[in-house]
Structure formats: C-alpha cells, structure tokens
Amino acid sequence: MAIGSCGKGRLLQFLYAPLAFSLMTLQVLAVLGALEQPAYAYVDPGSGLLALQILSTTFAGFIFIVRKRVHRFLMGMIRCVKTEDDLRAHK
C-alpha cells in the first residue's frame, strides 16, 4: 500500500511530539546521571515499595497512552484509505 498524501503528513505529525518528548527526557536523564553524587543516608524499606509502585503505575499509564495513540492513528489511516477508495470508485 502506497502512502498517499493523507498518510505521510499524518504519520510525521503523529510521531513528532512523542519523539521530541522522548529525546528531551533522555537528555534530562543524561544530565542527572552525570551530576550524580554519592548519598550517605538511611533508606527506609518502604521506600523501595513506593519506588516500585511509581514505576508500575508509570508503565501502566505509558501502555494505556501508546494503545490509545496507536488506535487513533490506525482509525485515521482506515478513514483515509476509505476516502481514497471512494474517490477512485466515483471516477
């Protein structure tokens, strides 16, 4: 299936914001990692569970957002293909 005028622009627009956000996040993490200093402190055992909860809810939210965006993108592509097929049928 060739990407028509409807598909290529939508794909770039769809991927621009998440890609920019991902690159910005990686840059922030790299700077934080470079500025790391040793910590001489007591860590409560409950802090590990809190960190685990934060990671798991972040992962679940990420999966939900990706699923929603993929669904929206695919529905837009299906609509785009249907309109191109309708235009060909009327010629």
N, C-alpha and C positions, 0 to 999 in steps of 0.2 A: 504494500500500500504506500503510495507516494504521499509525502506530507505536502498538502496544498497550502494555499495562502492562509487558511484558517488554522492549521495545526502548528506551523513553525513559530509564529509570533506568540501564540498562546503558551507553547512549551517554554520559550525563553522567559516570558513574563511569569509563568508558574514557578520556575526554578530560581529566579533572580533573588527574591527575598530570603528564602531558606538558605541558599548558598552564601549570601552575604552575611547572614547571621552566624552561620557555622564558622566561617573564616574569622569573624570578629571574636567569637568565643574561643577559638583556638589561639588567637593572638593574646587574649587576656590570660588564658591558662599558661601560655608560654612565659609571659612576663611574671606571673605569680610564681611559677616554678623556678624561674631564675633568681627571684628575690627571696627564696626560702631561707629561713634561719632555723637553727635548732631550738626546740622548745623544751625547757626543763620544768615540766609541770605534771601534776597528777591528772589522769584521765579517768573519770568515773565509768564503771562498766555499762551503765545505762546509756552513755554517750554513743557507744557502738551501735546499740539498737536504734537510737534516734537517727544515726547516720544511715543505717540500713533502711529504715522507714523512708527517709528522704530520697535515697537512691531508688527504691522500689516505686514510690509514687511518681517520681520524675520519669522513670522508664515507662510506667503505665500511661502517663499523660503524653509522652512522646509517641507511643504506639497509637494512641487514640487520634492525635493530630495528624500523623502520617496517613493513617487509614482514611480519615476524613478528606484530606487533600487528594489522595490517590483516587478516591471515589468521585470527588468533584471533577478532577481532571478527566477521568475516563468518561463520565457522563457528558462533559463538554465535547470530547472527541467524538463520541457517538452521535451527539446532536449535529456536530459539524459534518460528519460523514453522511448523515441522513439528509441534510440540506443540500450537499453536493450531489447526492443521488437523485434527489427531487429535481434539481436544476437540469441534470442530464436527461431525466425522463421527459421533461417538458420541451426539450429541443427537438 
